[in-house]
Amino acid sequence: MNMVTDKGSTYVEQKVIKPRLCVNCGACVGLCGYYGAFKGRVVKLDNCELNDGRCYAYCPRTPTDKERIFSKFFDRNDILPEIGPYRGIYMTRAVDDKIRAKSQHGGTVTALMKLAFEEGFIDAAVLTQSDGGLNPEGNLATTPEDVTKCSGSSFQISPTLSVLNQALKDKKYKKIGVVGTPCKNLAVYKMKLNLIETNDENANKIGLVIGLFCGWGLDWRGEEKTVSDRVAIDDVEHIDIPPSKYKMMQIKTKTKKKDIEIPLEEIYPIINESCAYCDDFTAEFSDLSVGGARTNKGWEYDRGWNQIIVRTKEGEELLKIAKERKVLEFKDVEAQNLSKLKKAHLNKRKNAVRNIDRKK
């Protein structure tokens, strides 16, 4: 295969899907009838004769000129080599305790996306909805109320961007927001970069992009089996992984009073192989990036709070409105937080380079 001229589905199948580099983001699903997704896997359904397709152009695992993306969509003066675009770091949580009760941690993302609707930043949002953290699927929110239904996170990666592909074709949406993990957001920015002028420029309708910090995702079937060995799937209310020193996955159920704890030794073997080659921990390609809070005061203090990196002027503007309207509560950020994030981000990047070399 000629890696220079073949930029179509054959490349994606042979160089991404078969070697298990696919992240199941869904960027190639819904563009045409040649790809489908089910239970954590993207599959090629039929042969396509195009040598230059959007599946190749959008895939986060095909060759990517990241510097070109940074230059086009971010202020070059904001780029930090260790962590990408950076305009500030904050510690926040939703003021609304009902939002916090349904959230993974502090409810910051839910509160911000609802506010983005109310303030006209977006008129639709591509989100991920799951049942207690399992079986996630893409969801198109069209009202602030729809956003709340998608609160919480999942360690299984869903092909959420297939929903974005469909929404971009709908003429009634003009500014579509996206919430995604680093791999999904890279695909979103590749969509914004590679407009199909002879066909459409729908990706110009992508609005606010919020990123989620991500260390890795889990194999769908592996996580389902690991969880179902201990509790009925429909009894799962919430799944979380505390800081690494706790060495466990935590499952909160609807019926049991005590949380179920699974040692991380049982979780590591079911990490998606594709995650070993990801070099982005903090979702560099975003307007705002959000993760769980981490301070020297410990998990019980941090639980229920988020840390948020501002990357663009638009993200900065939305966060300012959130503070003025008391949508988010803010607290002081410890001096070492940014350096800790830089270290974590660089460690993931180094591990990715090492693993890519081994894969070659």
N, C-alpha and C positions, 0 to 999 in steps of 0.2 A: 504493500500500500504506500502511495506517495503522500507523505504527511503534509506536503506543501499544497498540493492541488486538491486533495480530498478533504473537504470541509462539510461533509454531509452525514447522513445517518449511518453509513458504513463505518466511518471513523468512530462515531459515538458508540456503536455496538462493539466494535473490535477493540477500541482503546480505552473505553470507559466502563461499559456495562459488563463485558465478559471478564475483565481483570478485577472486577469488584471494586472499582473506584467510584461508582455511582453513589451519590448521597441521597437519592430519592427526593430531591427538592421539587420535582414536577415541572421544571422549566421547559422540558421538551414535550410534556403531556398537554393535550388540548390545542396545540398549534395546528395539528393535522391528525389524520387517522392512523398514523404509523406507530404511535407509542401509547402504552397503557400502563397503569400502576395498580398494584394490589399487595396489601400486607407487607409493606416495606420494600417492595421491589418494583423497579421500572423495567418493562420489557418492550422489545421491538416486535410489533405485530405483523409487519409486512415490509417488503423491500421498497425503498424510495430511490429514484434515479438521480435526484438532485446532488450535485457535487458541492453545493454551497448553500446549506440550509440553516434555518434559525435554530434547529436543535443543536448544531455545532456552535453557532454564534452565542447562544445564551448559556450553554452548559458551564457550570463553575469549574469543571474538571478538564476542559479543553484549554489549549494555550491562551493566556490572558495577559494583555498589556495593562497591568495595574497602574503604572505611572500615567498612562493616558486617561484612565478613569479619574485618578486624583486631580489631574490638570484640568479636566473638563468640568467636574462637579464640586470641587472643593477649593478653598483658598490655600494656595501653596504655602503661605506663611504660617498656616495652622498645622502643617504636617510635622509630627514628631516621628523620627525613625523607629522608635520602639513600639509605638502604639497607634500610628496613623493620625488622621485629623483630630485636633484637640483644641477646644475653646474653654474648657473648664470641667470640673468634677464636683458632683454634689451628692449629698445623702438625703433621700426623700422617701416619703410614703404617702399613700392616699389619705386625705382627711376623712373621707367617708368610710366609717367602720364596716359598712355592708360590703363595700368593694374589697376591703382588706380581708374580710372573713372568707371570701371566695377565691382570693388570689394565692399565687404560689408563695410570695413573700410579702412585699409591701403594697402591692396593687398599683404601683406607679404607672405601668404600661396601660392598664385598663383605664385609669383616670385620665391619662394623657390622650388616649385615642378618643374617649368620649368628648373631651374638651376640644380636640381637633375637629370633630363633627360640628360642635356648637359654635366654634369660631370661624368656620368656613375654610379651614385648611384642607379638608377632604369632604367628598360626598359619598364615599364608599370606602370600605377597608377590608383587605384580605387578611384573615386571621386564622388561627388553628383552634379547633374545638375538640376536646377529648372527654372521655368518661372517667373522671377521677385520675387522669394521667395515662390512660390506655386507649388504644385504637383511635388515635387522632386523625382528623380529616380537615381539609380546607373549608373555610366558611366565609361567605361574602356578607359582611355587615353593612347595612344601609341606613341604620339609625343608631343613635347613642345607646339605646336599650339593647340592641343586638350585640354590642361590644361586651357587655357584662356576661352574656352567655358563654363567651370564649375565655373567661378568666381561668387562670391556672396554666400549668405547663405539662409537657409530656417529654419523656426521655426517648420515646420512639419518634422517628422523623417521618413526617407525612408529606406527600406530594402537593403541598399547599399551593404552589405556584401554578398548578393546572387551573385553579380557580381564578388566579390573576389573568391567565391567558384568555379565559372566557369573558371576564369582566372588561378587559381592554377592548373587546369587539363591540361592547354595548354602548351605543351612542349617548345614552342618558347619563353616563358617568363621565365627569370631566377631570376629577382629581381623586385618584384612588390611592389610599394609604396602604402600607404593607408592614406587617410585623413578622420578623423572621430571624432564624439563626444565621451565623456568618456565611455559610455556604449558600443559603437562599438569597441573602442580600447581595452577595457578589453576582449571582445570576440576575437579580433585578437591575443592578447597575450595568451589566452587560446588555440587557434589553434596552436600557436608556441610551447606551452608547451606540448600539448597532440598529439604528432605525432603518426600516425597509422602505425607502423612498418611493420605489416603483409600485409598492403595494399599499402600505399604510404607515403612518407614524404614530400608531396608537400608544407606544411606550412613552410618548410625551405627556400622557395623562397620568403617569405615575407621580403621586404626590409625596407626602411625608413618609419617610422610611424609618422605622424603629428597629434596632438590632438587639438581640439577646445574647448575653455572654454564653459561651458554650465550650465545654471541655471535650465532650463526646456524646454521641447518641447510642442507643441500644438496638440490637437486632430485635425486630418485632416478635418473632416466634420465640426467641430466647427469653425475652422479658415476660411474655405471656405465661410461658411454662414455669419460670422461676417464681412468679407471683402466684399463679394458680395452684402451685404445689403447697402453698401455705394458706391461701384464702380464696373464696369464690370471687371471680372477677367482678360480678355485679355488686359485691360488698366493698369494693375499693372506693374510698372517698378522696384520697390524696396520696401522692407518692413524692418523696423528696430524698435528696442526698445531701446531708449536712457536710460541713467542712471535712477535708480528708482525714483529719486526726481522729474523727469518730469511726471511720472505717466501716460504714454501713449504709444501706438503703433503708429508708423508713417508710412504712405503709400505715396510713391512718384509715381505719375501716368505719363503716356506718354502724356496725353493731358491737364491735369489741371496744372495751374501754381503754385497753392498753395497745399502744402502737406495736406493730410487728417489725422486727429488725432483721435484715438480711445482710450477712457479712459481705464486704466488698470483694472478698476473694471469689465469691460466686457471681459477682457482677462483671468483673473485668473480662472473663472469657466471652461474654455476650456483647461486648462493645462492637459496634459496626466496624468492620475492617477499613472501610473508606475513611473513617474519622482519623485514622493514623496518619493520613496525608494532608490533613487540614492545617494551615499555618496561621489561622486567625482565631483568637480566643475572645476578643472584645467586640467583634462585629464592626470592623473598620469602616465598611461601606454603609453608612447610616447617617441620618440627621441627629439621632440620639441613640446611645447604646446603654442598655440597662442590665444589671445583674444583681444578685443577692449581696447584701452589705457584708463587709468583712472588716473588723477592727480588732484592736488588741484587747478589747473588753470581753470578747467571747461570744459564742453562738447565741446564748440566751438573751444577750443584749442586742445582738445584730438581727435576730430573727424578727421578721415583720418590717424590715427596712430594705431599701434598695440603694445601690450606688449607680449614678448615671453620668455618662460622659457626653458632653455637648460637642458636636462635630461641625455643625453648620449654623449659619445665621438664622435659618428657618427654625431649626431645633432650639436655638437660643431664644427666639421670639416666643415660641410656644411655652417653653419652661418659665419665661418671665410672666406670661399671662397666668400660668398655673399658680405661681406664687402670689400674684396680685389678687386673683379671685379666690385664693385659699382653697384651691383644688388639691394642692400638695402641701404637706408639712415638710419643712427643711430642718436639718440639724447640722452641726459643725462636722466637717470632714477632717479626720486625723491627718497629720502632716505626711505620714508615710504611705497613705493609701494609693497615691498615684504611682509611687515607686514600686509598690507591691504589684499593681496591675501591669506595669511595664515588665516586671520580671516574669509574671505568669504568661504574658503575651509572648515574650521572647522565648521562654521555655517551650511553648507550644510550637513556635516557628522552628526552633532548632530540632525538636523531635520530628517534625514533619519532614524537614530536609534529610535527616538521618534515615527515616523510614522510606522516603522516596528513593534514596540511593540504594537501599537494600532491595526495593522492589525492582529497580532497573536490573 
